[in-house]
Amino acid sequence: MKKTRYLKGKNHFEKMYSAYVLPGCSKGFLPGSCPSGHQFVKNVLCCKEYCPDCGKDGSPIHRTRIDRWMPYIRALKNVGYLVVTVPQEIRYELLDKAKLMKFRTDLKAKLKKMGYDRGLMRFHLFGDCKQCQGHGCEDCKQTGAGSNYNPHLNIIIDQGYIPDIQNSKFRIELDNFLKRYWKKHFNKIVPVINLKFTYTTDAQKIGHIVKYICRSTFKIYNEEVAESLHNSRLTSTWGKWPDKFIKKEEKLSNNLCVKCENKHSLIKWESLKKTEHVERKGMEYLKNGFYYIAPDLLFGNGGRAAKIKNANRRNIESKLRTTYNNPLKHIKRNQAVNVG
């Protein structure tokens, strides 16, 4: 079975973290604990879409988004996937954070009026590379991403199958809203609206849609886009979700303790600026950059305590490499060790 780009990325980072080697953009660790006293640390990354680490499919940031979205998706009776693409003649008008966010807010308000009282949204800022269609080539530096600003809004709503979607009330109402919106706010007449809607009940396809929406698309650095949309929140949810169910493997990404059985115990994270004394031997790797500090080893005499604080990557990595090398003493010097 051929590994997908997502699985390759996931395996790459899991090998690194399991070997106590941090991604290049690491900012350090956040210490945290639950009310029952279970202690954790999580690696903090830069989270920028164009970062070679964070922007990779299957990266800790990508997987965290998926883990946070899936409980919402399971709470929906139907999974309808709507994509609204900004017209080409208006795209650079929306290279403005305030205007881009207002468009999302106004479209969300329209969907609420149409009866969709909860949903999820995420902007993709770029499309796929036209040359390789997202598979990776020399033109896109093997990222699969396009280099032209092309904002489009991915939306998940509680909507089932719509017969004759092109002539449906759903499609006509959204078309009219968008035409009025582009005319009112940008004085542009857009005769054809780029709007796509799909619906599926297949769990595998739903998982694929969530992975697709949660991925990074801004993989090729563009200074104008980076500066204009600095600190923009591309993901948004709305509505109440009392029936949201979080699986055990999704708990850490949702800041819930995995050591507390049969209950949702919230982990309280401290500031990255604070220091925390931990024993390397007492760090049990869990997943996705999270480590559990085992209490029976924390104060043992099997290692040397070190401070983890808001330091640069080289400082943190140099302290971790001593632990990384210990289990590999039996390997010959001329034998290569591949950690991803």
C-alpha positions in Angstrom: 0.0 0.0 0.0 1.4 3.3 -1.1 1.9 5.8 1.7 0.0 9.1 1.4 1.7 12.5 1.9 -0.2 12.7 5.2 1.1 9.3 6.5 4.7 10.1 5.4 4.6 13.4 7.3 3.0 11.8 10.4 5.6 9.0 10.5 8.4 11.5 10.0 7.4 13.5 13.1 6.6 10.5 15.2 10.1 9.1 14.6 11.6 12.5 15.6 9.6 12.9 18.8 10.1 9.3 19.8 13.8 9.9 19.5 13.6 13.1 21.5 14.6 15.2 18.5 12.5 18.4 18.0 11.4 20.0 14.7 13.4 23.0 13.6 10.8 25.6 14.5 10.4 24.5 18.1 9.8 27.3 20.6 10.2 25.0 23.6 7.7 23.3 25.9 4.6 24.1 27.8 4.3 22.3 31.2 0.8 21.4 32.3 -1.2 19.3 34.7 -4.7 18.0 35.3 -6.7 18.3 38.6 -5.7 14.7 39.4 -2.0 15.7 39.3 -0.9 14.0 36.1 1.8 16.1 34.5 2.6 16.7 30.9 4.7 18.8 28.6 3.9 19.7 25.0 6.2 20.9 22.3 5.2 24.3 20.9 5.9 25.0 17.2 5.6 28.2 15.2 2.3 27.1 13.5 2.9 29.1 10.4 1.5 27.6 7.2 4.6 28.3 5.2 6.9 26.7 7.8 8.7 23.6 6.3 7.7 21.7 9.4 4.3 23.1 10.4 3.1 23.3 6.8 3.8 19.7 6.0 0.9 17.3 5.6 0.8 15.1 8.7 2.6 17.6 10.8 1.7 18.0 14.5 -0.3 21.2 13.6 -2.2 19.4 10.9 -3.0 16.5 13.1 -4.1 18.8 16.0 -6.6 20.5 13.7 -8.0 17.1 12.7 -8.3 15.9 16.3 -10.2 19.1 17.2 -12.5 18.9 14.2 -13.5 15.3 14.4 -15.6 15.6 17.6 -17.6 18.3 15.9 -18.1 16.3 12.8 -19.4 13.3 14.7 -22.0 15.5 16.4 -23.6 16.3 13.0 -26.4 14.1 11.7 -25.3 14.9 8.1 -22.0 16.1 6.7 -22.4 18.5 3.9 -19.3 20.0 2.4 -19.6 23.5 0.9 -16.7 25.4 -0.9 -17.1 29.1 -1.8 -14.3 30.4 -4.0 -13.6 34.2 -4.1 -13.9 35.4 -7.7 -10.6 36.2 -9.4 -11.4 39.9 -9.9 -11.9 40.3 -6.2 -9.1 38.1 -4.7 -6.6 40.9 -4.1 -9.3 43.1 -2.7 -9.5 40.4 0.1 -5.7 40.6 0.7 -6.8 42.5 3.7 -7.3 40.7 7.0 -10.3 42.8 8.1 -12.2 42.3 4.8 -11.4 38.6 4.6 -12.7 38.0 8.1 -15.7 40.2 7.5 -16.6 38.1 4.5 -16.5 34.9 6.6 -18.6 36.5 9.3 -21.2 37.7 6.9 -21.4 34.4 5.1 -21.8 32.7 8.5 -24.6 35.0 9.4 -26.3 34.2 6.1 -26.0 30.4 6.7 -27.5 30.9 10.2 -30.5 32.7 8.6 -30.9 29.8 6.3 -31.3 27.5 9.3 -27.8 26.1 9.8 -27.3 26.8 13.5 -23.9 25.2 13.7 -20.9 24.4 11.5 -17.2 24.7 10.8 -15.2 26.9 8.5 -11.6 27.1 7.3 -9.9 29.3 4.7 -7.5 27.9 2.1 -5.4 30.8 0.9 -3.9 29.0 -2.1 -4.9 26.2 -4.4 -3.0 23.2 -5.7 -0.1 23.5 -8.1 -1.5 23.5 -11.7 1.5 21.7 -13.0 1.3 18.6 -10.8 -2.3 18.9 -9.4 -1.0 18.8 -5.8 1.3 15.7 -6.2 4.5 17.7 -5.9 6.9 18.8 -8.7 9.9 21.1 -9.3 7.6 24.1 -10.0 6.0 23.9 -6.5 9.2 22.7 -4.7 7.6 19.4 -4.1 4.9 21.0 -1.8 2.0 20.4 -4.2 0.8 24.0 -3.5 0.0 26.8 -5.9 1.9 30.1 -5.7 -1.1 32.4 -6.7 -3.3 33.9 -3.9 -6.6 32.1 -4.3 -8.7 32.3 -1.1 -11.6 29.9 -0.8 -13.8 29.0 2.2 -14.3 25.4 3.2 -17.5 24.9 5.2 -19.0 21.9 6.9 -22.8 22.1 7.7 -25.5 19.7 8.9 -27.0 19.2 5.4 -27.9 16.0 3.7 -28.3 15.2 0.0 -29.9 17.9 -2.1 -31.5 16.7 -5.4 -30.9 18.9 -8.5 -28.4 21.1 -6.5 -28.0 23.6 -9.4 -31.7 24.5 -9.4 -32.3 24.1 -5.6 -33.4 26.8 -3.2 -30.1 26.3 -1.3 -28.0 27.0 -4.4 -30.1 29.9 -5.6 -30.2 31.6 -2.2 -26.5 31.5 -1.8 -25.8 32.6 -5.4 -28.0 35.6 -4.9 -26.4 36.5 -1.6 -22.8 36.3 -3.0 -23.7 38.3 -6.1 -25.2 41.1 -3.9 -22.2 40.9 -1.6 -19.6 41.3 -4.3 -21.6 44.2 -5.8 -22.3 46.0 -2.5 -18.8 45.7 -0.9 -16.5 45.7 -4.0 -18.7 47.2 -6.8 -18.1 44.1 -8.9 -20.7 42.2 -11.0 -20.0 38.5 -10.9 -22.3 36.6 -13.2 -21.1 33.1 -12.3 -20.6 32.1 -8.7 -18.0 29.4 -8.0 -19.8 27.3 -5.4 -19.6 23.6 -4.9 -21.5 21.3 -2.5 -21.1 17.6 -1.8 -22.6 15.2 0.7 -21.4 11.9 1.9 -22.2 9.3 4.6 -19.0 7.3 4.1 -16.8 7.5 7.2 -13.6 7.1 5.1 -14.6 9.9 2.8 -15.5 12.1 5.7 -12.1 11.6 7.2 -10.5 12.4 3.9 -12.5 15.7 3.7 -11.4 16.7 7.2 -7.7 16.0 6.4 -8.0 18.0 3.2 -9.7 21.0 4.9 -7.3 21.0 7.8 -4.1 20.9 5.7 -1.9 24.0 5.0 -2.1 25.5 1.5 0.2 28.5 2.0 3.3 26.4 1.6 5.3 28.6 -0.7 6.3 31.8 1.1 4.8 35.0 -0.3 5.8 38.1 1.6 2.8 40.2 0.6 0.3 37.6 1.8 2.3 36.8 5.0 2.4 40.4 6.0 -1.1 41.3 5.0 -2.7 38.3 6.8 -0.4 38.1 9.8 -2.0 36.4 12.8 -5.2 35.7 10.9 -7.3 32.9 12.3 -8.2 30.8 9.3 -10.4 28.3 11.3 -13.8 29.1 12.8 -16.8 27.2 14.3 -20.2 28.4 15.3 -23.2 27.2 17.3 -23.7 25.0 20.3 -22.2 21.4 20.5 -23.5 19.6 23.6 -23.3 16.2 21.9 -19.7 16.6 20.9 -17.8 13.3 21.6 -14.0 13.2 22.0 -12.2 9.9 21.5 -9.3 8.9 23.7 -6.8 9.4 20.9 -8.1 13.0 20.4 -7.9 14.0 24.1 -4.4 15.6 24.2 -5.1 17.8 21.2 -8.3 19.0 23.0 -6.3 19.6 26.2 -7.8 16.6 28.1 -5.9 14.2 30.3 -5.3 10.7 28.9 -4.4 9.3 32.2 -7.7 10.0 33.9 -10.0 7.1 33.0 -13.7 7.6 32.2 -13.8 11.4 32.6 -12.8 14.6 30.8 -10.2 16.1 33.0 -8.9 19.4 31.6 -5.1 20.0 31.4 -4.1 23.5 32.6 -1.1 24.7 30.6 1.4 27.1 32.1 3.2 29.9 30.3 6.0 29.1 28.0 8.1 31.7 29.8 8.0 29.7 33.1 10.6 27.1 33.8 9.9 23.5 34.8 12.4 20.9 36.2 12.0 17.5 34.6 14.0 14.3 34.5 14.7 13.1 31.0 14.3 9.5 32.0 10.8 10.4 33.3 9.5 11.7 30.0 7.2 9.1 28.4 6.4 10.0 24.8 2.7 9.9 24.0 1.9 11.3 20.5 2.1 14.5 18.4 4.7 16.3 20.5 3.1 15.5 23.9 5.1 13.8 26.7 3.9 12.4 30.1 6.1 13.0 33.1 6.0 9.7 35.0 5.9 10.4 38.7 7.8 7.2 39.6 10.8 8.3 37.5 10.6 12.0 37.9 12.7 12.1 41.1 14.7 9.0 40.4 18.5 8.8 40.3 18.7 7.4 36.7 19.5 10.7 35.0 20.3 14.4 35.3 17.6 17.0 35.8 17.4 19.9 33.4 15.4 23.0 32.9 13.0 23.4 30.0 12.2 27.0 29.4 11.4 29.5 26.7 14.7 28.9 24.9 15.8 28.7 21.3 15.8 25.4 19.4 19.5 24.7 19.6 19.6 25.1 23.4 16.7 22.7 23.8 17.9 20.2 21.3 21.4 20.0 22.8 19.9 19.0 26.1 17.7 16.4 24.5 20.4 14.8 22.4 22.2 13.2 25.4 19.1 11.2 26.1 18.6 10.4 22.4 22.1 9.0 22.1 22.0 6.7 25.2 19.7 3.9 23.8 21.9 3.7 20.6 25.2 2.9 22.2 25.0 -0.6 20.9 24.9 0.6 17.3 28.3 0.7 15.5 29.7 4.1 14.7 29.6 3.6 10.9 25.9 2.5 11.0 23.5 5.2 9.9 20.6 6.1 12.1 17.5 7.4 10.2 14.9 9.3 12.3 13.0 10.6 9.4 
